[in-house]
Structure formats: C-alpha cells, structure tokens
Amino acid sequence: MKVLYNPSGFSSVFILFNDFFKTKPENFKDIETYLNKVKRLVTKLKAYTIELAPQLVLYWVMANLDSVYEGFISNVTQTLRKDPKAYNLKSLTAMLLDESKRQKQKDSSPAALHVSNGKVSKKNKS
C-alpha cells in the first residue's frame, strides 16, 4: 500500500509552524481555547525536537492580543525587560486568563451599561 502522506519530516513540521503562526485569538471562542492551542502546538514542535525560544512564544501570544490588553502587555513587557526569565508560557497563561476574567467583569459591570431610547446596551468603546 502506497502512503500518500507521511506524518513526519519537513511537511508535518511545516504544517505545525504554519498552524502556529496562523493561530490568533479571534479564531477561537475564548482566550483559554487560544492559549491551549498555542501550548499544544509548542508541545508538538518539541516532539520534533524543535524548541521555540520562550520569549518568541510569549511575544507571539501577546502580539496577537486585542487592544483591550494593552495595559497588561505593557506591564508584562516592562517586567520582561528587567528580567527576561520573569515569565514562561505557563505563568503568562495564568496571568492572561485572570486578565481575561477581569476584562469580562469590567465589560459586564453596570457602569458599562447605559440607557438609550429606553433600551439598555453596552457603551460603545472608542
């Protein structure tokens, strides 16, 4: 039997890298699913003895975040400037999940709602 696809070698690594660089938060239902996908891809690459530099992974994750995370990103990058080993993917993920929950609470708080023509809606962000 002839094999049309060999799941090892250059092709599979190329597919993993392609998948990694196309992974964006907006393609997932929530930030947790996005982060789990990134972790899975990093682990799969390690299985091929390809270990991405930890800083590359951290910066890639943060570079793809929405603008609501600007303050968070600024704090993390300042910390990394002082100590490049201050975060790893696991610690960044934990902090990012906490920040995501904080953002959701902020967006759903009564202060984020206003009344217009008798209907309650979320304030438009500029």
C-alpha positions as CSV (number, residue, x, y, z in Angstrom):
1,M,0.0,0.0,0.0
2,K,1.4,3.4,-1.0
3,V,1.3,6.1,1.6
4,L,0.2,9.5,0.2
5,Y,1.0,11.4,3.4
6,N,3.9,10.8,5.7
7,P,3.2,12.4,9.1
8,S,6.8,13.0,9.8
9,G,9.6,15.2,8.4
10,F,9.5,18.5,6.7
11,S,5.9,18.5,5.7
12,S,4.5,17.9,9.1
13,V,6.8,20.5,10.7
14,F,5.9,23.0,8.1
15,I,2.2,22.4,8.8
16,L,2.8,22.8,12.6
17,F,4.7,26.1,12.0
18,N,2.0,27.3,9.7
19,D,-0.7,26.4,12.2
20,F,1.3,28.1,15.0
21,F,1.7,31.4,13.0
22,K,-1.9,31.4,11.9
23,T,-3.2,30.8,15.5
24,K,-4.9,34.1,16.6
25,P,-7.3,34.7,19.5
26,E,-10.1,35.9,17.2
27,N,-10.3,32.4,15.7
28,F,-11.4,30.9,19.0
29,K,-14.4,31.2,21.2
30,D,-12.3,32.5,24.1
31,I,-8.8,33.3,25.2
32,E,-8.4,30.0,27.1
33,T,-9.0,27.9,23.9
34,Y,-6.5,30.1,22.1
35,L,-3.8,29.6,24.8
36,N,-4.5,25.9,24.9
37,K,-4.0,25.7,21.1
38,V,-0.7,27.6,21.4
39,K,0.5,25.3,24.1
40,R,-0.5,22.2,22.1
41,L,1.4,23.4,19.1
42,V,4.6,24.3,21.1
43,T,4.4,20.8,22.6
44,K,4.0,19.1,19.2
45,L,7.0,21.0,17.9
46,K,9.1,19.9,20.9
47,A,8.2,16.3,19.9
48,Y,10.1,17.0,16.6
49,T,13.0,18.4,18.7
50,I,12.1,21.9,17.7
51,E,12.0,24.1,20.8
52,L,10.9,27.7,20.1
53,A,12.6,30.3,22.2
54,P,10.4,31.0,25.2
55,Q,10.5,34.8,24.5
56,L,9.3,34.2,20.9
57,V,6.3,32.3,22.2
58,L,5.5,34.9,24.8
59,Y,5.8,37.8,22.4
60,W,3.8,35.9,19.7
61,V,0.9,35.3,22.2
62,M,0.9,39.0,23.3
63,A,1.3,40.4,19.8
64,N,-1.9,38.8,18.8
65,L,-4.0,40.1,21.7
66,D,-6.8,42.6,21.3
67,S,-6.2,46.3,22.2
68,V,-8.1,45.8,25.5
69,Y,-5.0,44.0,26.7
70,E,-2.6,47.0,26.0
71,G,-2.1,47.7,29.8
72,F,-1.5,44.1,30.5
73,I,1.0,43.7,27.6
74,S,2.8,46.9,28.8
75,N,3.2,45.5,32.3
76,V,4.5,42.2,31.1
77,T,7.0,43.6,28.6
78,Q,8.3,46.0,31.3
79,T,8.8,43.1,33.6
80,L,10.5,41.0,30.8
81,R,12.8,44.0,30.1
82,K,14.1,43.8,33.6
83,D,14.2,40.0,33.8
84,P,13.9,38.1,30.6
85,K,13.0,34.9,32.5
86,A,10.3,36.5,34.6
87,Y,7.6,34.7,32.6
88,N,7.2,31.4,30.9
89,L,4.2,30.2,28.8
90,K,2.6,28.7,31.9
91,S,2.8,31.8,34.1
92,L,1.8,34.1,31.2
93,T,-1.2,31.9,30.5
94,A,-2.3,32.0,34.2
95,M,-2.0,35.8,34.3
96,L,-3.7,36.2,30.9
97,L,-6.6,34.1,32.0
98,D,-7.0,36.2,35.1
99,E,-6.8,39.4,33.0
100,S,-9.4,38.0,30.6
101,K,-11.8,37.4,33.5
102,R,-11.2,40.9,34.8
103,Q,-11.9,42.3,31.3
104,K,-15.2,40.3,31.1
105,Q,-16.3,41.5,34.5
106,K,-15.4,45.1,33.5
107,D,-17.4,44.8,30.3
108,S,-20.5,43.3,32.1
109,S,-20.5,45.7,35.1
110,P,-23.5,48.1,35.5
111,A,-21.1,51.0,34.8
112,A,-20.5,49.7,31.3
113,L,-24.2,49.9,30.5
114,H,-26.2,52.9,29.6
115,V,-29.8,53.6,28.7
116,S,-30.7,54.8,25.2
117,N,-34.3,55.2,24.0
118,G,-35.5,53.0,26.9
119,K,-33.1,50.2,25.9
120,V,-30.1,49.1,28.0
121,S,-27.0,48.4,26.0
122,K,-23.2,48.3,26.4
123,K,-21.4,51.6,26.0
124,N,-19.6,52.0,22.7
125,K,-15.9,52.0,23.1
126,S,-13.9,54.4,21.0
